[in-house]
Amino acid sequence: RHSFDSFFDLEDAVLFEIAWEVANKVGGIYTVIQTKARLTAEEWGENYFLVGPYVESNVRTQVELIEPPTPILRRTIDKMNSRGCKIYFGRWLIEGSPYVILIDVGFTAWSLDTWKSELWDISGIGVPWFDREANDAVLFGFLTAWLLGEYAAQSEEPHIVAHFHEWLAGLGLVLCRQRQLPVATIFTTHATLLGRYLCAGNVDFYNKLSEFNVDKEAGDRQIYHRYCIERAAAHCAHVFSTVSKITAIEAEHLLKRKPDIITPNGLNVKKFSAMHEFQNLHAQSKNRIQEFVRGHFYGHLDFNLDKCLFLFIAGRYEFSNKGADLFLESLARLNYLLRVSHSDLTVIAFFIMPARTNNFNVETLKGQAVRKQLCVFKYMLGQLPDVSKMLDKEDFTIMKRAIFATQRQCQPPICTHNMLEDASDPILNSVRRIGLFNSSSDRVKIIFHPEFLSSTSPLLPMDYEDFVRGCHLGVFPSYYEPWGYTPAECTVMGIPSISTNLSGFGCFMEEHIADPSAYGIYILDRRFRGVDESCNQLTSFLFQFCKQSRRQRIIQRNRTERLSDLLDWRYLGRYYISARHMALAKAFPDIYQYELNEPTSVSTSGFRYPRPASVPPSPALSRHSSPHHSEAEDNDEDESYDEDLEAEKDRVNIRQPFVVPFKNKSSLFVTNGDGEGDATEKN
């Protein structure tokens, strides 16, 4: 627990949050900053500024350029612009409309050699000329340090907090400390550079963490200068944070500093007024996926679409880091189990991972065209009283052609697009090895969609969010996943998911929930088991999920959706608040006090959800802890289950986490255990 001797007045401080992905979508950090902005803007009001790079195409669509609101900021920006910089100021047009300061790094490229020499003199870090990203980091770092120094020089009063995200912004922090600016600094690493590279290289990463020669490993991968910037930022920061416990362990060994606090990533959770609205959305989206499947498998639709489960994996195409290798192997084993148990269920597994393609697969497009044609005729036949009188000979010919087109000799395609590197593609090669070719005897079918989803696609016209809502289970058996937005997004939409104890999300859920699988959060052990053992465990999760009745899946989705409060920034934002307090107390100890009453500061202990009331307290080993299956359970009368009652029991059992005290916190919104918001003064 954290406590404060003095109350904290936000009017005495100003917050700059600095990242390369402010109003500039490159990866997951964009999601963190963009979703968190509303809560931070509510808390800090006019004293919150995001700092990022000026990218003209992004500014045109995302930013409204305006005059700086305060004289101090206006003087700071004017002074820099008069000395050869180009700094823009505006509002980012997202929820919360936060202020943004955008720096045109290209405009100041004339200073690059001078600044690289200065960097070498003060830190011994040499940046090679050919690394464009590192050059950008040098320019961005020197310009943000200049901005903060100029701002501090304009006014003695406000205490400045500067929060830097990732190595691309980290150099600004190093320069702030080297120049002894009166700035409280925080550095957050969302994933270490070296960790990402090492995990992709097929090493036993987590069990050998303490054995790596970090300088040699970074040098071998030609990222030594980047690694040095990241490590320097971690060591120079007043407060160092990571997004999860698993990344904290990684940072301690690779960056050689134990994080002071963990700041998990949240989402903005939109609650529905009607309790089961999200279940209705699931049904609507599921119907749209079924339509796509009907076309994809035309001529081979020998399975019942109402007895189909849709599984999916999505994200960056990192075959082993994201666990696609484990998922495919488990699907082959699941296929065997479903066949020998004579299951009438069909599992369709979608792989949504962007790869290099040159167009849609002709066979896939043809399937959707045939489906649409047959839909038209079905509609006509349903509407018309006497078909023979209303359809002429030509119409019958077209109808015969459409029906004839539904016969095809080849198997339904695995991949929806033509791959540029078909022969070396890891997913396709794995499919060839395990022999899952969508044949009629297979109970598991695979569809590889090597492109992000879009509602404008002629093939599968759905946005990612709608697609997720229509699926039954997200499968993310990642080996390297510092946080894990994909399973978090599933959770807030009420879709069960599988993650691992090597993902930040999995660790966070294990800590907060007494029996995660009962709530549709299946956590795979990939840290202390071999690959084959993990694969068997994943197969077991999938097979148990397949055994559930439709009603049990509905109950489980209700439970999953109830966890969404845990992942809301309204709850998780408090870790960022703590990090800022800690930084202010370290930078300005005469004014701010911050005490740690616990020996460990990296704890994210909040509340623990209990086991759901309808699950036996100690499930037998042979039975999984999700609602156990019995033939009679499809009948509502056979099991007493009151959703409202169970939800209420959960709410009573949730322990309220700590709340930071504020003097002027009328705008700060805190979530109670029951998910309702109130402003509270209690600690």
C-alpha positions as CSV (number, residue, x, y, z in Angstrom):
1,R,0.0,0.0,0.0
2,H,1.2,3.5,-0.7
3,S,0.5,6.4,1.6
4,F,1.2,10.1,1.4
5,D,2.1,12.5,4.2
6,S,1.1,15.6,2.2
7,F,-1.9,16.0,0.0
8,F,-1.0,16.7,-3.6
9,D,-2.3,19.7,-5.5
10,L,-2.3,19.3,-9.2
11,E,-2.3,23.1,-9.8
12,D,1.3,23.1,-8.7
13,A,2.5,20.7,-11.4
14,V,2.4,20.2,-15.1
15,L,2.6,16.8,-16.9
16,F,4.4,16.1,-20.3
17,E,3.9,12.6,-21.7
18,I,6.4,11.9,-24.4
19,A,6.3,9.1,-27.0
20,W,7.0,8.5,-30.7
21,E,3.5,7.2,-31.1
22,V,1.6,10.3,-30.0
23,A,-0.9,11.0,-32.9
24,N,1.3,8.5,-34.8
25,K,0.1,4.9,-35.1
26,V,3.0,2.5,-35.3
27,G,2.2,-0.2,-32.7
28,G,0.7,-1.0,-29.4
29,I,2.0,2.1,-27.5
30,Y,-0.4,4.2,-29.6
31,T,-3.3,2.3,-28.1
32,V,-2.0,2.8,-24.6
33,I,-1.6,6.6,-25.0
34,Q,-4.7,7.1,-27.0
35,T,-7.0,5.2,-24.7
36,K,-5.5,6.6,-21.5
37,A,-5.7,10.2,-22.7
38,R,-9.2,10.9,-21.5
39,L,-8.6,9.9,-17.9
40,T,-5.3,11.8,-17.7
41,A,-6.9,14.9,-19.3
42,E,-9.7,14.7,-16.7
43,E,-7.2,14.5,-13.9
44,W,-4.7,17.2,-15.1
45,G,-7.0,19.4,-17.1
46,E,-5.0,22.3,-18.8
47,N,-1.7,21.1,-17.3
48,Y,-1.4,17.9,-19.5
49,F,0.6,17.9,-22.7
50,L,1.4,15.0,-25.0
51,V,4.6,15.3,-27.0
52,G,5.2,13.4,-30.3
53,P,6.6,13.7,-33.8
54,Y,5.0,16.0,-36.4
55,V,3.8,13.7,-39.3
56,E,1.8,15.8,-41.8
57,S,-0.5,13.0,-43.0
58,N,-1.4,12.2,-39.3
59,V,-2.0,15.9,-38.4
60,R,-4.3,16.4,-41.4
61,T,-6.7,13.7,-40.1
62,Q,-6.1,13.6,-36.3
63,V,-5.1,17.0,-35.0
64,E,-6.7,20.5,-34.8
65,L,-3.8,23.0,-34.7
66,I,-4.5,25.9,-32.3
67,E,-2.6,28.6,-30.3
68,P,-0.9,27.5,-27.1
69,P,-3.2,28.2,-24.1
70,T,-0.7,29.6,-21.7
71,P,1.9,32.5,-22.0
72,I,4.7,30.2,-20.7
73,L,4.0,27.6,-23.4
74,R,3.6,30.2,-26.1
75,R,7.0,31.8,-25.2
76,T,8.6,28.4,-25.1
77,I,7.4,27.4,-28.5
78,D,8.1,30.8,-30.1
79,K,11.6,30.8,-28.7
80,M,12.4,27.4,-30.2
81,N,10.8,28.2,-33.5
82,S,12.9,31.4,-33.8
83,R,16.0,29.3,-33.3
84,G,15.5,26.9,-36.2
85,C,12.9,24.4,-34.9
86,K,9.4,23.7,-36.1
87,I,7.1,23.0,-33.2
88,Y,3.3,22.7,-33.7
89,F,0.6,22.9,-31.0
90,G,-2.9,21.5,-31.2
91,R,-5.6,19.2,-29.8
92,W,-5.6,15.5,-30.6
93,L,-9.1,14.7,-31.9
94,I,-9.6,11.6,-29.7
95,E,-11.7,11.1,-26.5
96,G,-10.5,13.7,-23.9
97,S,-9.1,16.0,-26.7
98,P,-5.7,16.3,-25.0
99,Y,-3.2,19.1,-26.0
100,V,-0.4,17.9,-28.2
101,I,3.0,19.4,-28.9
102,L,4.3,18.0,-32.2
103,I,8.0,18.3,-33.1
104,D,9.1,18.2,-36.8
105,V,12.3,16.2,-36.4
106,G,13.2,16.4,-40.1
107,F,13.3,20.2,-40.1
108,T,16.1,20.1,-37.5
109,A,18.1,17.3,-39.2
110,W,20.9,19.9,-39.8
111,S,21.8,19.5,-36.1
112,L,22.1,15.7,-36.3
113,D,25.9,15.4,-36.5
114,T,26.4,18.0,-33.7
115,W,24.0,16.3,-31.4
116,K,25.5,12.8,-32.1
117,S,28.9,14.2,-31.2
118,E,27.4,15.7,-28.0
119,L,25.8,12.3,-27.2
120,W,29.1,10.5,-27.7
121,D,30.9,13.0,-25.4
122,I,28.4,12.7,-22.5
123,S,27.5,9.0,-22.7
124,G,29.9,7.2,-25.0
125,I,26.9,6.1,-27.2
126,G,27.7,6.2,-30.9
127,V,24.8,6.0,-33.4
128,P,25.6,4.7,-36.9
129,W,24.6,6.9,-39.8
130,F,22.5,4.2,-41.5
131,D,20.1,3.6,-38.6
132,R,17.3,5.9,-39.6
133,E,15.2,5.1,-36.5
134,A,18.0,5.8,-34.1
135,N,18.8,9.0,-35.9
136,D,15.1,10.0,-35.4
137,A,15.5,9.1,-31.7
138,V,18.5,11.4,-31.4
139,L,16.7,14.3,-33.0
140,F,13.5,13.7,-31.0
141,G,15.5,13.3,-27.7
142,F,17.5,16.5,-28.1
143,L,14.4,18.5,-29.1
144,T,12.2,17.2,-26.2
145,A,15.0,18.0,-23.7
146,W,15.3,21.5,-25.3
147,L,11.5,21.9,-25.0
148,L,11.5,20.9,-21.3
149,G,14.5,23.0,-20.5
150,E,13.0,26.0,-22.2
151,Y,9.7,25.5,-20.4
152,A,11.5,25.2,-17.0
153,A,13.5,28.4,-17.7
154,Q,10.3,30.4,-18.4
155,S,8.8,29.7,-15.0
156,E,10.1,28.7,-11.5
157,E,6.7,27.8,-10.1
158,P,5.2,24.6,-11.6
159,H,6.9,21.3,-10.9
160,I,7.3,19.4,-14.2
161,V,6.7,15.7,-14.5
162,A,7.9,14.2,-17.8
163,H,6.8,10.6,-18.6
164,F,8.8,9.0,-21.4
165,H,7.7,5.8,-23.2
166,E,10.1,3.4,-24.8
167,W,13.7,3.8,-26.1
168,L,12.7,6.1,-29.1
169,A,11.8,8.8,-26.6
170,G,14.3,7.8,-23.9
171,L,17.2,10.0,-24.9
172,G,15.2,13.1,-23.9
173,L,15.1,11.7,-20.4
174,V,18.9,11.1,-20.3
175,L,19.5,14.7,-21.4
176,C,17.1,16.1,-18.8
177,R,19.1,14.4,-16.0
178,Q,22.5,15.2,-17.6
179,R,21.5,18.9,-17.8
180,Q,20.1,18.8,-14.3
181,L,16.7,20.2,-15.3
182,P,14.1,20.6,-12.5
183,V,12.0,17.8,-14.0
184,A,10.6,14.6,-12.3
185,T,11.2,11.8,-14.8
186,I,9.5,8.5,-15.5
187,F,10.6,5.9,-18.0
188,T,8.2,3.1,-19.1
189,T,9.4,0.2,-21.2
190,H,6.6,-1.7,-22.8
191,A,8.9,-4.4,-24.1
192,T,12.7,-4.5,-23.9
193,L,14.5,-4.3,-27.3
194,L,16.8,-7.2,-26.5
195,G,13.9,-9.3,-25.1
196,R,12.0,-9.1,-28.4
197,Y,15.1,-10.0,-30.4
198,L,16.2,-12.9,-28.2
199,C,12.7,-14.5,-28.0
200,A,12.5,-14.5,-31.8
201,G,15.8,-16.4,-31.9
202,N,14.6,-19.7,-30.4
203,V,16.4,-19.5,-27.1
204,D,15.1,-20.7,-23.7
205,F,14.7,-17.0,-22.8
206,Y,13.0,-17.0,-19.4
207,N,15.0,-19.8,-17.8
208,K,18.3,-18.3,-19.1
209,L,17.6,-14.6,-18.3
210,S,20.4,-14.4,-15.7
211,E,23.0,-16.0,-18.0
212,F,22.8,-13.6,-21.1
213,N,25.9,-11.5,-21.8
214,V,23.7,-8.5,-22.7
215,D,26.4,-6.3,-24.3
216,K,27.5,-9.2,-26.6
217,E,23.9,-10.2,-27.5
218,A,23.0,-6.6,-28.4
219,G,26.2,-6.2,-30.4
220,D,25.6,-9.5,-32.3
221,R,22.2,-8.2,-33.4
222,Q,23.6,-4.7,-34.4
223,I,21.3,-2.9,-31.9
224,Y,23.9,-2.0,-29.3
225,H,23.4,1.7,-29.6
226,R,19.6,1.3,-29.3
227,Y,20.1,-0.9,-26.3
228,C,22.4,1.6,-24.7
229,I,19.8,4.4,-25.1
230,E,17.1,2.2,-23.5
231,R,19.4,1.1,-20.6
232,A,20.5,4.7,-20.0
233,A,16.9,5.9,-19.9
234,A,16.0,3.2,-17.4
235,H,18.9,4.1,-15.1
236,C,18.5,7.8,-15.3
237,A,14.8,7.9,-14.6
238,H,13.6,8.9,-11.1
239,V,10.9,6.2,-11.6
240,F,11.3,3.2,-13.9
241,S,8.2,1.2,-14.7
242,T,7.2,-1.7,-16.9
243,V,3.7,-2.9,-18.0
244,S,3.7,-6.3,-16.2
245,K,5.4,-8.5,-13.7
246,I,6.9,-10.7,-16.5
247,T,8.5,-7.6,-18.2
248,A,9.7,-6.5,-14.8
249,I,11.7,-9.7,-14.4
250,E,13.0,-9.3,-18.0
251,A,14.0,-5.6,-17.4
252,E,15.8,-6.5,-14.2
253,H,18.1,-8.9,-16.0
254,L,18.5,-7.2,-19.4
255,L,18.4,-3.5,-18.4
256,K,19.9,-4.1,-15.0
257,R,17.4,-2.1,-13.0
258,K,14.4,-3.4,-11.1
259,P,11.3,-1.4,-11.9
260,D,9.9,0.8,-9.1
261,I,6.3,0.2,-10.1
262,I,4.2,-1.8,-12.6
263,T,1.8,0.3,-14.7
264,P,-0.5,-2.2,-16.5
265,N,-2.3,-1.2,-19.7
266,G,-6.0,-0.5,-19.7
267,L,-8.8,0.1,-22.1
268,N,-11.8,2.4,-22.1
269,V,-14.7,0.0,-21.3
270,K,-18.1,1.0,-22.6
271,K,-20.8,-0.5,-20.5
272,F,-24.1,-1.5,-22.0
273,S,-27.3,-0.3,-20.3
274,A,-29.0,-3.6,-21.0
275,M,-27.2,-6.5,-19.3
276,H,-27.3,-8.9,-22.3
277,E,-26.7,-6.4,-25.1
278,F,-23.1,-7.8,-25.6
279,Q,-24.6,-11.3,-26.1
280,N,-26.9,-9.9,-28.8
281,L,-23.9,-8.3,-30.5
282,H,-22.1,-11.7,-30.4
283,A,-25.0,-13.4,-32.1
284,Q,-25.2,-10.7,-34.9
285,S,-21.5,-10.8,-35.6
286,K,-21.5,-14.6,-35.4
287,N,-24.1,-14.7,-38.2
288,R,-21.9,-12.5,-40.4
289,I,-18.9,-14.9,-39.9
290,Q,-21.2,-17.8,-40.7
291,E,-22.1,-16.2,-44.0
292,F,-18.4,-15.9,-44.8
293,V,-17.8,-19.5,-43.9
294,R,-20.8,-20.6,-46.0
295,G,-19.1,-19.0,-49.0
296,H,-15.5,-20.2,-48.2
297,F,-16.6,-23.8,-47.9
298,Y,-19.1,-23.8,-50.8
299,G,-19.4,-27.3,-52.3
300,H,-17.9,-28.7,-49.1
301,L,-20.4,-27.4,-46.5
302,D,-21.0,-30.9,-45.0
303,F,-21.0,-29.6,-41.4
304,N,-23.7,-27.9,-39.4
305,L,-23.0,-24.1,-39.0
306,D,-25.0,-24.0,-35.8
307,K,-22.6,-26.6,-34.4
308,C,-19.5,-24.5,-35.3
309,L,-17.1,-22.9,-32.9
310,F,-15.0,-20.0,-34.2
311,L,-11.5,-19.6,-32.7
312,F,-9.0,-17.0,-33.7
313,I,-5.5,-15.7,-33.1
314,A,-4.6,-12.2,-34.2
315,G,-1.7,-9.7,-34.1
316,R,1.8,-9.1,-35.5
317,Y,3.1,-12.0,-37.6
318,E,5.7,-13.3,-35.1
319,F,5.1,-17.0,-35.6
320,S,6.7,-18.3,-32.4
321,N,6.6,-15.1,-30.2
322,K,2.8,-15.0,-30.6
323,G,2.4,-18.7,-30.2
324,A,1.0,-19.5,-33.6
325,D,3.3,-22.6,-33.7
326,L,1.8,-23.9,-30.5
327,F,-1.8,-23.2,-31.6
328,L,-1.4,-25.1,-34.9
329,E,0.1,-28.1,-33.2
330,S,-2.7,-28.1,-30.6
331,L,-5.3,-27.8,-33.4
332,A,-3.9,-31.0,-35.0
333,R,-4.3,-32.8,-31.6
334,L,-7.7,-31.4,-31.1
335,N,-8.8,-32.6,-34.5
336,Y,-7.7,-36.1,-33.5
337,L,-9.6,-36.0,-30.2
338,L,-12.8,-34.7,-31.9
339,R,-12.7,-37.4,-34.6
340,V,-12.1,-40.3,-32.2
341,S,-14.9,-39.0,-29.9
342,H,-17.2,-38.8,-32.9
343,S,-18.0,-35.2,-32.1
344,D,-20.6,-33.5,-34.4
345,L,-18.9,-30.2,-33.6
346,T,-16.7,-28.3,-36.2
347,V,-14.0,-25.9,-35.1
348,I,-12.9,-23.2,-37.5
349,A,-9.7,-21.5,-36.5
350,F,-8.9,-18.1,-38.0
351,F,-5.4,-16.7,-38.2
352,I,-5.5,-12.9,-38.6
353,M,-1.9,-12.0,-39.1
354,P,-0.7,-9.6,-41.8
355,A,1.9,-10.9,-44.2
356,R,3.1,-10.0,-47.7
357,T,0.4,-10.8,-50.3
358,N,-0.3,-9.7,-53.9
359,N,-4.1,-10.2,-53.9
360,F,-7.1,-12.1,-52.8
361,N,-7.2,-15.8,-53.6
362,V,-9.5,-16.3,-56.7
363,E,-11.1,-19.4,-55.3
364,T,-12.0,-17.5,-52.1
365,L,-13.5,-14.6,-53.9
366,K,-15.4,-17.1,-56.1
367,G,-16.9,-18.7,-53.0
368,Q,-18.3,-15.4,-51.8
369,A,-19.7,-14.6,-55.2
370,V,-21.5,-18.0,-55.5
371,R,-22.9,-17.5,-52.0
372,K,-24.3,-14.1,-52.9
373,Q,-25.8,-15.5,-56.1
374,L,-27.5,-18.3,-54.3
375,C,-28.9,-15.9,-51.7
376,V,-30.6,-13.9,-54.4
377,F,-32.3,-17.0,-55.8
378,K,-33.3,-18.1,-52.3
379,Y,-34.9,-14.7,-51.8
380,M,-36.7,-14.9,-55.1
381,L,-38.0,-18.4,-54.5
382,G,-39.2,-17.3,-51.0
383,Q,-41.1,-14.4,-52.4
384,L,-42.8,-15.7,-55.6
385,P,-46.1,-17.6,-55.7
386,D,-45.4,-19.7,-58.9
387,V,-41.8,-19.8,-59.9
388,S,-42.5,-21.4,-63.4
389,K,-44.7,-18.5,-64.4
390,M,-42.4,-15.7,-63.0
391,L,-38.9,-17.0,-64.1
392,D,-38.2,-17.3,-67.9
393,K,-35.9,-19.7,-69.5
394,E,-32.9,-17.5,-69.2
395,D,-33.4,-17.1,-65.4
396,F,-33.5,-20.9,-65.0
397,T,-30.2,-21.1,-67.0
398,I,-28.6,-18.6,-64.6
399,M,-29.9,-20.5,-61.6
400,K,-28.6,-23.8,-63.0
401,R,-25.2,-22.2,-63.5
402,A,-25.1,-20.9,-59.9
403,I,-26.0,-24.3,-58.6
404,F,-23.4,-26.0,-60.9
405,A,-20.8,-23.5,-59.6
406,T,-21.3,-24.8,-56.1
407,Q,-19.7,-28.1,-57.1
408,R,-16.0,-28.0,-56.9
409,Q,-13.3,-30.7,-57.0
410,C,-10.6,-29.0,-55.0
411,Q,-10.5,-28.6,-51.2
412,P,-11.6,-25.2,-49.7
413,P,-8.6,-22.9,-49.5
414,I,-6.5,-22.5,-46.3
415,C,-5.4,-19.0,-47.2
416,T,-7.7,-16.2,-48.3
417,H,-4.9,-14.4,-50.3
418,N,-2.1,-15.2,-52.6
419,M,1.1,-15.2,-50.5
420,L,4.2,-13.7,-52.0
421,E,6.4,-16.2,-50.1
422,D,4.1,-19.2,-50.1
423,A,6.9,-21.8,-49.9
424,S,8.6,-20.3,-46.9
425,D,5.6,-19.0,-45.0
426,P,5.7,-20.5,-41.4
427,I,1.9,-20.9,-41.0
428,L,1.4,-22.6,-44.4
429,N,4.4,-24.8,-43.8
430,S,3.1,-25.8,-40.4
431,V,-0.3,-26.6,-42.0
432,R,1.4,-28.8,-44.6
433,R,3.3,-30.6,-41.8
434,I,0.3,-31.3,-39.6
435,G,-1.9,-32.1,-42.6
436,L,-5.0,-30.0,-41.8
437,F,-6.2,-29.2,-45.3
438,N,-9.9,-28.5,-44.6
439,S,-10.9,-32.0,-45.8
440,S,-14.5,-33.2,-45.0
441,S,-13.2,-35.7,-42.5
442,D,-11.4,-33.0,-40.4
443,R,-13.3,-31.6,-37.5
444,V,-10.9,-28.7,-37.3
445,K,-10.7,-26.3,-40.3
446,I,-8.2,-23.5,-40.7
447,I,-8.6,-20.1,-42.4
448,F,-5.5,-17.9,-42.7
449,H,-6.4,-14.3,-43.4
450,P,-3.0,-12.6,-43.9
451,E,-4.3,-9.0,-43.7
452,F,-5.9,-6.9,-41.0
453,L,-9.7,-6.9,-41.0
454,S,-11.7,-4.1,-42.6
455,S,-15.4,-3.4,-43.0
456,T,-14.6,-2.4,-46.7
457,S,-13.1,-5.8,-47.6
458,P,-14.9,-7.6,-50.5
459,L,-14.1,-10.9,-48.7
460,L,-14.8,-10.6,-45.0
461,P,-16.4,-7.1,-44.6
462,M,-16.0,-6.8,-40.8
463,D,-14.0,-4.6,-38.5
464,Y,-11.7,-6.3,-36.0
465,E,-14.0,-5.5,-33.1
466,D,-17.1,-6.9,-34.7
467,F,-15.2,-10.0,-35.8
468,V,-13.9,-10.6,-32.2
469,R,-17.4,-10.3,-30.9
470,G,-18.6,-13.0,-33.3
471,C,-16.0,-15.5,-32.2
472,H,-16.3,-18.0,-29.4
473,L,-12.7,-18.0,-28.1
474,G,-9.5,-16.0,-28.7
475,V,-6.3,-18.1,-28.5
476,F,-3.1,-16.2,-27.7
477,P,-0.5,-18.8,-26.4
478,S,2.3,-16.2,-26.7
479,Y,5.9,-16.9,-25.7
480,Y,6.8,-13.2,-25.6
481,E,3.9,-10.8,-24.8
482,P,4.9,-8.0,-22.4
483,W,1.2,-7.0,-21.9
484,G,-1.4,-8.5,-24.3
485,Y,-4.0,-6.2,-25.7
486,T,-5.7,-9.0,-27.8
487,P,-6.9,-11.1,-24.8
488,A,-7.8,-7.8,-22.9
489,E,-10.0,-6.7,-25.8
490,C,-11.7,-10.1,-25.8
491,T,-12.4,-9.9,-22.1
492,V,-14.1,-6.5,-22.3
493,M,-16.3,-7.8,-25.1
494,G,-17.3,-10.9,-23.1
495,I,-15.3,-13.4,-25.2
496,P,-13.3,-16.0,-23.4
497,S,-9.6,-16.2,-24.2
498,I,-6.5,-18.3,-23.7
499,S,-3.2,-16.5,-22.8
500,T,-0.1,-17.6,-21.0
501,N,1.8,-17.0,-17.8
502,L,4.5,-15.4,-20.0
503,S,2.1,-12.6,-21.0
504,G,1.5,-9.5,-18.8
505,F,-2.2,-10.0,-19.2
506,G,-2.1,-13.6,-18.0
507,C,0.0,-12.7,-14.9
508,F,-2.3,-9.8,-14.1
509,M,-5.4,-12.0,-14.3
510,E,-3.8,-14.8,-12.3
511,E,-3.1,-12.3,-9.5
512,H,-6.6,-10.9,-9.5
513,I,-8.8,-13.9,-10.0
514,A,-9.0,-16.9,-7.8
515,D,-10.1,-19.3,-10.6
516,P,-9.5,-17.6,-13.9
517,S,-10.7,-20.4,-16.2
518,A,-14.2,-20.3,-14.6
519,Y,-14.4,-16.7,-15.9
520,G,-13.3,-17.7,-19.4
521,I,-9.6,-16.7,-18.8
522,Y,-7.5,-19.8,-19.6
523,I,-3.9,-19.3,-18.6
524,L,-1.4,-21.7,-20.2
525,D,1.9,-22.5,-18.3
526,R,4.7,-21.8,-20.7
527,R,7.3,-20.8,-18.1
528,F,7.9,-24.0,-16.3
529,R,6.8,-26.6,-18.8
530,G,8.4,-28.0,-22.0
531,V,6.8,-27.2,-25.4
532,D,5.1,-30.6,-25.6
533,E,3.6,-30.3,-22.1
534,S,2.3,-26.8,-22.9
535,C,0.8,-28.1,-26.1
536,N,-1.0,-30.9,-24.3
537,Q,-2.4,-28.3,-21.8
538,L,-3.6,-26.1,-24.6
539,T,-5.2,-29.0,-26.4
540,S,-6.9,-29.9,-23.1
541,F,-8.3,-26.3,-22.8
542,L,-9.6,-26.4,-26.3
543,F,-11.2,-29.8,-26.0
544,Q,-12.9,-28.9,-22.7
545,F,-14.2,-25.7,-24.3
546,C,-15.6,-27.8,-27.1
547,K,-17.4,-30.0,-24.6
548,Q,-19.4,-27.1,-23.2
549,S,-23.1,-26.8,-24.1
550,R,-24.3,-23.6,-25.7
551,R,-25.9,-22.5,-22.4
552,Q,-22.7,-23.0,-20.5
553,R,-20.9,-20.8,-23.1
554,I,-23.5,-18.1,-22.5
555,I,-23.0,-18.3,-18.7
556,Q,-19.2,-18.1,-19.2
557,R,-19.4,-15.1,-21.5
558,N,-21.4,-13.3,-18.8
559,R,-18.7,-14.0,-16.3
560,T,-15.9,-12.9,-18.7
561,E,-17.6,-9.6,-19.5
562,R,-17.9,-8.9,-15.7
563,L,-14.1,-8.8,-15.5
564,S,-14.0,-5.7,-17.7
565,D,-13.9,-3.3,-14.8
566,L,-10.5,-4.8,-13.9
567,L,-9.1,-3.7,-17.3
568,D,-10.7,-0.2,-17.3
569,W,-8.4,2.8,-17.2
570,R,-10.7,4.0,-14.4
571,Y,-9.1,1.3,-12.3
572,L,-5.6,0.8,-13.9
573,G,-5.0,4.6,-14.2
574,R,-4.1,4.6,-10.4
575,Y,-0.8,2.9,-11.1
576,Y,0.2,5.8,-13.4
577,I,-0.9,8.2,-10.6
578,S,1.4,6.4,-8.2
579,A,4.3,6.5,-10.6
580,R,3.9,10.3,-11.0
581,H,3.7,10.8,-7.2
582,M,6.8,8.7,-6.7
583,A,8.7,10.7,-9.3
584,L,7.7,14.0,-7.8
585,A,8.7,12.8,-4.3
586,K,12.2,11.7,-5.6
587,A,12.7,14.9,-7.7
588,F,11.4,17.4,-5.1
589,P,11.7,15.7,-1.7
590,D,11.3,19.0,0.2
591,I,7.8,19.4,-1.2
592,Y,6.4,15.9,-1.8
593,Q,6.5,12.8,0.3
594,Y,5.8,9.3,-0.9
595,E,6.1,6.3,1.5
596,L,6.1,2.7,0.7
597,N,4.6,0.6,3.5
598,E,5.2,-2.6,1.6
599,P,8.7,-4.1,1.1
600,T,8.0,-4.6,-2.6
601,S,7.0,-1.7,-4.8
602,V,6.3,-3.7,-7.9
603,S,3.1,-5.1,-6.5
604,T,-0.1,-4.6,-8.5
605,S,-2.2,-6.2,-5.8
606,G,-5.8,-5.0,-6.2
607,F,-8.8,-7.2,-5.6
608,R,-9.2,-10.9,-6.2
609,Y,-12.4,-12.1,-7.9
610,P,-13.7,-15.1,-6.1
611,R,-14.7,-18.4,-7.7
612,P,-18.2,-18.1,-9.2
613,A,-20.9,-19.4,-6.9
614,S,-22.0,-22.1,-9.5
615,V,-18.6,-23.7,-9.6
616,P,-17.7,-26.5,-7.1
617,P,-15.1,-25.1,-4.6
618,S,-12.7,-28.0,-5.3
619,P,-13.2,-29.4,-8.8
620,A,-12.2,-33.0,-9.3
621,L,-8.9,-33.4,-11.2
622,S,-10.8,-35.1,-14.1
623,R,-13.1,-32.2,-14.5
624,H,-12.2,-28.7,-15.7
625,S,-13.1,-25.7,-13.6
626,S,-15.4,-24.1,-16.1
627,P,-19.1,-25.1,-15.7
628,H,-19.0,-28.9,-16.0
629,H,-20.9,-30.6,-18.8
630,S,-23.8,-32.9,-18.4
631,E,-26.3,-34.0,-21.1
632,A,-29.2,-32.4,-19.2
633,E,-27.7,-29.0,-18.9
634,D,-29.1,-27.6,-22.1
635,N,-32.4,-27.7,-20.3
636,D,-32.8,-24.5,-18.2
637,E,-34.7,-26.2,-15.4
638,D,-31.9,-28.6,-14.6
639,E,-29.5,-26.1,-13.1
640,S,-30.4,-23.2,-10.9
641,Y,-28.5,-20.3,-12.2
642,D,-29.4,-16.7,-11.5
643,E,-27.1,-14.3,-13.4
644,D,-28.1,-11.2,-11.5
645,L,-27.6,-13.0,-8.2
646,E,-24.2,-14.4,-9.1
647,A,-23.1,-10.9,-10.4
648,E,-24.1,-9.4,-7.0
649,K,-22.2,-12.1,-5.1
650,D,-19.1,-11.2,-7.1
651,R,-19.5,-7.5,-6.4
652,V,-19.8,-8.1,-2.7
653,N,-16.6,-10.1,-2.7
654,I,-14.5,-7.6,-4.6
655,R,-11.9,-5.8,-2.5
656,Q,-11.5,-2.1,-3.3
657,P,-7.9,-1.3,-4.2
658,F,-6.0,1.8,-2.8
659,V,-7.0,5.3,-3.9
660,V,-4.5,8.2,-4.1
661,P,-5.6,11.2,-2.0
662,F,-5.9,14.5,-3.8
663,K,-6.7,18.1,-2.7
664,N,-8.4,19.2,-5.9
665,K,-9.7,15.9,-7.2
666,S,-13.3,16.8,-8.1
667,S,-12.7,15.7,-11.7
668,L,-10.9,12.4,-10.8
669,F,-13.2,9.5,-11.3
670,V,-12.6,6.3,-9.2
671,T,-14.4,3.0,-9.7
672,N,-16.1,1.2,-6.8
673,G,-16.2,-2.5,-6.5
674,D,-19.6,-2.5,-8.1
675,G,-18.4,-0.8,-11.3
676,E,-20.2,2.5,-10.5
677,G,-18.0,5.6,-10.4
678,D,-17.7,8.2,-7.7
679,A,-15.2,10.7,-6.6
680,T,-13.8,9.7,-3.2
681,E,-11.5,11.4,-0.7
682,K,-10.7,8.2,1.2
683,N,-7.4,6.4,1.0
